[in-house]
Amino acid sequence: MAAAGGWRGAVSFILVGLTLLLAAGCIFILSSVLEQTRLASIAIDGVNISVRRLVSVGDQWRITREQIAQEAKLRDAARNDSIKLNLALTNAENELAAKKEHLDQLLQILHRRVDATEPPIAAVNLKGYPDQLGAIGEARPQLHKDHPELDAFVDDVVKAYADYTSAESARDSASGKLAAVGQEIKALEANISGDTTSLNSAFDLIKKDMDAASRAKVENALYELYFNSQLTTLASTSLISMEPDNLTLLLVIMMGVLGSALQMTHAYCVKNQAITLPGYLLRISLGAITALVMFIVAKAGVPVLTDTSRLGGDAPINPYFVAFLAIVSGLLSESALANVQAQGARLLGQGPAAPDRWARHDLNDDLKAQPGLSAAALADHLGVDVPTMTAMLGGDKAMDDEAQKLTSIYLRTSQRDLFTDIPPPKP
């Protein structure tokens, strides 16, 4: 018993999950129908823009806008790098100035002490650093003989010059990087300007020199279609760009499936009626087909609805009304089919009356096996009392042609397989 209860809970959970999943899909499709209707109402100079035209223009607009956004991101990053490089260049120049001042001081001290005795060094005084350091290097052996006490000082001069050249290289590197970033910023700004012109030209595909108000309308519609690159947005755009009639029929079918799923979930979870997987698939298929048939019949103007004007002609249909009709058709498939059959018979006219027939076997048990059906419901449709209906189903009382047809629809079986012309034997 515990295992049966656990299995039943698992089946209930699966049925509820599938129903919720179907509901989510129906919501997604219904929102796409509503958005398609809203976008199709956009008019420029009194002329409506088709959704497919918006999508065609939107593809170019989206690619160009994404490119501009990427280039703007790179430009902003380059500007941030430029600020950092400016700071680095300033620091490098300050460091170079300090190294230069230190080297000048050392060279002036050296010249004051050796120029009188070392003519080669005196000859390069006030010349460039390479000349002065070159002369000091060549004269270093003689300096060692004449002024051995200056060996450490000369080493300091050489080291100061090496530090100066290193600082100079760092300054030049920072300056080069800053110049390269500046060129990159200019190139990106030029690209952004060109892409902006290309973006503006996309609106010319709809109307040349479009005014600001009309452009705002179109741009808002494009943002709705291409808000981001997520899967839901791409799927929504694909649905919105479908042929309106195809999208409406898809909504009808999905809502019919949802109606059948709701009916089966209720029957299993509340009425404790057993449902098999083949039965589940058959039921949702029946709901989809029934919803489609009801929509076509209502669209044709056959009075199966209270207000057929909601679906008639070329006027825009109400998506909520279509969804309601499809869900009800899925929930009440048998009643919907019986209604359509009755309207079809009324429309085409009745042929010769068929003879009364009797049930081949007791159909009461077959009727009870159908989810949500009963002899009382069938009796209500035929306008007879329950005992009479039970007798008809048991084969004890003859059924007219209309009762035979309705019963065969309820039981989803051929009329020929259920009824016979041979009356039951008399007791």
RAPEZI-V312277 format. One record per pair of residues at least 4 apart in sequence whose ideal C-beta (glycine too) atoms are under 7 Angstrom apart, sorted by the first residue. I is the first residue (numbers start at 1). J is the second residue. D is the distance in Angstrom with one decimal. If there is no record, write none. Layout:
BEGIN
{{I	J	D} {I	J	D}}
END
This chain:
BEGIN
{{1	5	6.4} {2	6	6.4} {3	7	6.3} {4	8	6.3} {5	9	6.4} {6	10	6.5} {7	11	6.4} {8	12	6.3} {9	13	6.3} {10	14	6.4} {11	15	6.2} {11	268	7.0} {12	16	6.2} {12	268	6.6} {12	269	5.2} {13	17	6.1} {14	18	6.2} {15	19	6.3} {15	264	6.7} {15	265	4.7} {15	268	5.8} {16	20	6.3} {16	265	6.1} {17	21	6.3} {18	22	6.3} {18	261	6.3} {19	23	6.3} {19	261	4.5} {19	262	6.1} {19	265	4.9} {20	24	6.5} {21	25	6.6} {22	26	6.2} {22	257	6.0} {22	258	4.8} {22	261	5.2} {23	27	6.4} {23	258	6.0} {24	28	6.5} {25	29	6.4} {25	254	6.1} {26	30	6.0} {26	254	5.0} {26	255	5.7} {26	258	5.0} {27	31	6.3} {28	32	6.6} {29	33	6.5} {29	239	6.5} {29	250	6.1} {29	251	5.1} {29	254	5.5} {30	34	6.5} {30	251	6.2} {30	319	6.1} {30	323	5.8} {31	35	6.2} {32	36	6.2} {32	236	5.7} {32	239	3.9} {32	240	5.2} {32	247	6.7} {33	37	6.5} {33	247	5.7} {33	248	6.6} {33	251	5.4} {33	319	4.5} {34	38	6.4} {34	319	5.7} {35	39	6.1} {35	224	6.6} {35	240	5.6} {36	40	6.1} {36	51	5.7} {36	240	4.8} {36	244	6.3} {36	247	6.3} {37	41	6.8} {37	316	6.5} {37	319	6.8} {39	51	5.2} {39	54	6.2} {39	221	5.3} {39	240	6.9} {40	48	6.3} {40	50	7.0} {40	51	5.5} {41	48	6.8} {42	48	6.7} {42	49	5.2} {42	217	5.5} {42	221	5.7} {43	47	6.0} {43	48	5.0} {44	49	6.2} {44	206	6.5} {44	207	5.4} {44	214	5.0} {49	53	5.5} {49	54	5.8} {49	206	6.4} {51	55	6.4} {51	240	6.0} {51	241	5.9} {52	56	6.3} {52	241	5.7} {53	57	6.4} {54	58	5.7} {54	221	5.7} {54	222	6.8} {54	225	6.7} {55	59	6.7} {55	225	6.5} {55	237	6.8} {55	241	4.5} {57	61	6.0} {57	202	5.6} {57	205	5.1} {57	206	6.1} {58	62	5.7} {58	222	4.7} {58	225	5.2} {58	226	5.6} {59	63	6.6} {60	64	6.2} {60	202	4.9} {61	65	6.0} {61	199	6.5} {61	202	4.7} {61	222	5.4} {62	66	6.2} {62	226	4.3} {63	67	6.4} {64	68	6.4} {64	195	5.5} {64	198	5.3} {64	199	4.5} {64	202	6.7} {65	69	6.3} {65	199	6.3} {66	70	6.4} {67	71	6.3} {67	195	5.5} {68	72	6.1} {68	192	5.8} {68	195	4.8} {68	196	6.5} {68	199	6.7} {69	73	6.4} {70	74	6.6} {71	75	6.2} {71	188	5.3} {71	191	5.2} {71	192	5.1} {71	195	6.8} {72	76	6.3} {72	192	6.2} {73	77	6.5} {74	78	6.3} {74	188	5.7} {75	79	6.4} {75	185	6.0} {75	188	4.1} {75	189	6.4} {75	192	6.8} {76	80	6.6} {77	81	6.5} {78	82	6.3} {78	181	5.4} {78	184	5.0} {78	185	4.9} {78	188	6.6} {79	83	6.8} {79	185	6.3} {80	84	6.8} {81	85	6.0} {81	181	5.3} {82	86	6.2} {82	178	6.6} {82	181	4.8} {82	182	6.7} {82	185	6.7} {83	87	6.7} {84	88	6.3} {85	89	6.1} {85	174	6.2} {85	177	5.3} {85	178	4.3} {85	181	5.9} {86	90	6.5} {86	178	6.3} {87	91	6.5} {88	92	6.2} {88	174	4.8} {89	93	6.3} {89	174	4.1} {89	175	5.7} {89	178	5.6} {90	94	6.4} {91	95	6.2} {92	96	6.3} {92	167	6.9} {92	170	4.7} {92	171	4.1} {92	174	4.6} {93	97	6.4} {93	171	5.6} {94	98	6.6} {95	99	6.4} {95	167	4.9} {96	100	6.1} {96	167	4.3} {96	168	5.7} {96	171	4.8} {97	101	6.4} {98	102	6.5} {99	103	6.3} {99	163	5.1} {99	164	4.3} {99	167	4.5} {100	104	6.2} {100	164	5.9} {101	105	6.5} {102	106	6.6} {102	160	5.5} {103	107	6.3} {103	160	4.4} {103	161	5.9} {103	164	5.0} {104	108	6.2} {105	109	6.6} {106	110	6.4} {106	156	6.1} {106	157	4.8} {106	160	5.3} {107	111	6.3} {107	132	6.0} {107	157	6.5} {108	112	6.4} {109	113	6.5} {110	114	6.1} {110	153	6.8} {110	157	6.0} {111	115	4.9} {111	121	6.9} {111	122	7.0} {111	125	5.1} {113	150	6.8} {114	118	4.4} {114	121	5.5} {114	143	6.6} {114	147	6.3} {115	121	6.3} {115	122	3.7} {115	125	6.4} {117	146	5.6} {118	122	6.3} {118	139	5.6} {118	142	6.7} {118	143	6.5} {119	123	6.2} {120	135	5.3} {120	138	6.7} {120	139	5.0} {121	135	5.4} {121	136	6.1} {121	139	5.4} {123	135	7.0} {124	131	4.6} {124	132	4.9} {124	135	4.4} {127	131	4.1} {127	132	5.9} {129	133	5.9} {129	161	6.2} {130	134	5.9} {131	135	6.4} {132	136	6.3} {133	137	6.2} {133	161	5.2} {134	138	6.5} {135	139	6.0} {136	140	6.5} {136	154	6.6} {136	157	6.6} {139	143	5.5} {140	144	6.4} {140	154	6.4} {141	145	6.9} {142	146	6.1} {143	147	5.4} {143	150	6.2} {143	154	6.4} {144	148	5.7} {144	151	6.2} {150	154	5.7} {151	155	6.7} {152	156	6.7} {153	157	6.7} {154	158	6.5} {155	159	6.2} {156	160	6.1} {157	161	6.5} {158	162	6.6} {159	163	6.4} {160	164	6.3} {161	165	6.5} {162	166	6.4} {163	167	6.3} {164	168	6.3} {165	169	6.5} {166	170	6.6} {167	171	6.4} {168	172	6.4} {169	173	6.2} {170	174	6.4} {171	175	6.2} {172	176	6.3} {173	177	6.4} {174	178	6.3} {175	179	6.4} {176	180	6.4} {177	181	6.4} {178	182	6.4} {179	183	6.6} {180	184	6.4} {181	185	6.4} {182	186	6.6} {183	187	6.3} {184	188	6.3} {185	189	6.3} {186	190	6.4} {187	191	6.4} {188	192	6.2} {189	193	6.4} {190	194	6.5} {191	195	6.1} {192	196	6.2} {193	197	6.8} {194	198	6.5} {195	199	6.2} {196	200	6.5} {197	201	6.5} {203	210	5.1} {203	215	5.7} {203	218	6.3} {204	208	5.2} {206	210	6.6} {206	218	6.1} {207	214	6.8} {210	214	4.9} {210	215	4.8} {211	215	6.8} {212	216	6.3} {213	217	6.8} {214	218	6.5} {215	219	5.9} {216	220	6.3} {217	221	6.7} {218	222	6.4} {219	223	6.5} {220	224	6.7} {221	225	6.6} {222	226	5.9} {223	227	5.9} {225	237	5.2} {225	240	6.7} {227	233	5.6} {228	233	5.4} {229	233	6.9} {231	235	6.1} {232	236	6.1} {233	237	6.3} {234	238	6.5} {235	239	6.6} {236	240	6.1} {237	241	6.2} {239	247	6.3} {242	246	5.1} {242	247	4.4} {243	247	6.8} {244	248	6.3} {245	249	6.4} {246	250	6.3} {247	251	6.5} {248	252	6.5} {248	317	6.7} {248	322	6.4} {249	253	6.4} {249	292	6.9} {250	254	6.2} {251	255	6.1} {251	319	6.8} {251	322	6.2} {251	323	6.4} {252	256	6.3} {252	291	5.2} {252	292	5.8} {252	295	4.7} {252	322	6.1} {252	326	4.6} {253	257	6.5} {253	288	4.6} {253	291	6.4} {253	292	5.9} {254	258	6.3} {255	259	6.4} {255	291	6.2} {255	323	4.8} {255	326	3.3} {255	327	4.9} {255	330	6.8} {256	260	6.7} {256	287	4.4} {256	288	4.5} {256	290	6.1} {256	291	2.5} {256	292	6.7} {256	326	4.7} {256	329	5.5} {256	330	4.0} {257	261	6.2} {257	284	4.8} {257	287	5.5} {257	288	4.9} {257	330	6.4} {258	262	6.3} {258	327	6.0} {258	330	6.4} {259	263	6.5} {259	287	5.3} {259	291	6.9} {259	326	6.6} {259	327	4.1} {259	328	6.5} {259	329	6.4} {259	330	2.3} {259	331	4.2} {260	264	6.3} {260	283	5.0} {260	284	4.6} {260	286	6.5} {260	287	2.8} {260	330	4.2} {260	333	6.7} {261	265	6.1} {261	284	6.0} {262	266	6.3} {262	331	6.1} {263	267	6.2} {263	330	6.9} {263	331	4.8} {263	372	6.4} {264	268	6.1} {264	275	5.6} {264	280	6.2} {264	283	5.5} {264	371	6.6} {265	269	5.8} {266	270	5.2} {267	271	4.9} {267	273	4.4} {267	371	4.3} {267	372	5.7} {268	273	5.9} {268	275	5.1} {273	371	4.9} {275	279	5.4} {275	280	5.6} {276	280	6.9} {277	281	6.5} {278	282	6.1} {279	283	6.1} {280	284	6.6} {281	285	6.3} {282	286	6.3} {283	287	6.4} {284	288	6.5} {285	289	6.4} {286	290	5.9} {286	333	5.1} {287	291	6.3} {287	330	3.3} {287	333	5.7} {288	292	6.4} {289	293	6.2} {290	294	6.2} {290	329	4.8} {290	330	6.5} {290	333	4.4} {290	336	5.0} {290	337	6.1} {291	295	6.3} {291	326	3.9} {291	329	4.1} {291	330	5.4} {292	296	6.4} {293	297	6.2} {293	340	6.0} {294	298	6.1} {294	304	6.8} {294	325	6.1} {294	329	4.3} {294	336	5.3} {294	340	6.8} {295	299	6.0} {295	322	6.8} {295	325	6.5} {295	326	6.7} {296	300	6.3} {297	302	4.9} {297	304	5.5} {297	340	5.5} {297	343	6.9} {298	304	5.8} {298	305	5.2} {298	308	6.2} {298	311	4.9} {298	325	6.6} {299	311	5.0} {301	308	5.6} {301	312	5.3} {302	343	5.2} {302	347	6.5} {303	308	6.0} {304	339	5.6} {304	340	6.6} {304	343	5.5} {308	312	5.3} {310	317	6.8} {310	318	5.5} {310	321	4.9} {311	317	5.7} {317	322	5.8} {318	322	6.7} {319	323	6.1} {320	324	6.3} {321	325	6.3} {322	326	6.3} {323	327	6.3} {324	328	6.3} {325	329	6.2} {326	330	6.5} {327	331	6.2} {328	332	6.0} {329	333	6.8} {329	336	4.6} {332	336	5.6} {333	337	6.3} {334	338	6.3} {334	373	6.8} {334	409	6.3} {334	410	5.4} {335	339	6.3} {336	340	6.4} {337	341	6.2} {337	409	5.4} {338	342	6.3} {338	381	6.3} {338	406	5.5} {338	409	5.9} {339	343	6.4} {340	344	6.1} {341	345	6.4} {341	405	6.6} {341	409	6.8} {342	346	6.3} {343	347	6.1} {344	348	6.0} {345	350	6.2} {353	401	6.5} {354	401	3.7} {355	421	6.4} {356	398	3.8} {356	399	6.4} {356	400	5.6} {357	398	6.5} {357	399	6.1} {357	404	6.0} {357	419	3.8} {357	420	6.0} {357	421	5.7} {358	395	5.0} {358	398	5.5} {358	419	6.6} {358	420	6.0} {358	423	5.7} {358	424	5.9} {359	363	5.0} {359	392	7.0} {359	393	6.0} {359	394	6.7} {359	395	3.9} {359	418	6.4} {359	419	6.2} {360	418	6.2} {360	419	6.5} {360	420	5.1} {361	395	6.8} {362	393	6.9} {362	394	5.0} {362	395	6.4} {363	367	5.8} {363	393	4.2} {363	407	6.9} {363	411	6.7} {363	418	6.7} {364	368	6.5} {364	375	6.3} {364	390	6.2} {364	393	4.8} {364	394	6.1} {365	369	6.6} {366	411	5.5} {367	373	5.6} {367	374	6.8} {367	375	6.0} {367	378	6.8} {367	393	6.4} {367	410	6.6} {367	411	6.6} {370	410	6.6} {370	411	6.7} {373	377	6.0} {373	410	5.7} {375	379	6.0} {375	386	6.0} {375	389	4.9} {375	390	5.4} {375	393	6.2} {376	380	6.5} {376	386	5.3} {377	381	6.8} {378	382	6.4} {378	389	5.9} {378	407	6.6} {378	410	6.0} {379	384	5.2} {379	385	6.3} {379	386	5.1} {379	389	3.7} {381	406	6.1} {382	389	6.8} {382	403	5.3} {382	406	6.5} {384	388	4.4} {384	389	5.5} {386	390	6.2} {387	391	6.4} {388	392	6.4} {388	397	6.6} {389	393	6.3} {390	394	6.1} {391	396	4.4} {391	397	4.1} {392	397	4.8} {392	399	5.0} {392	403	6.6} {395	424	5.5} {396	424	6.5} {399	403	4.0} {399	404	5.0} {399	407	6.9} {399	419	6.8} {401	405	6.4} {402	406	6.4} {403	407	6.1} {404	408	6.3} {404	415	5.4} {404	419	5.3} {405	409	6.6} {405	415	6.3} {406	410	6.5} {407	411	6.2} {407	418	6.7} {408	413	5.8} {408	414	6.5} {408	415	4.2} {408	418	5.6} {411	418	6.7} {413	417	5.4} {413	418	5.5} {415	419	6.1}}
END
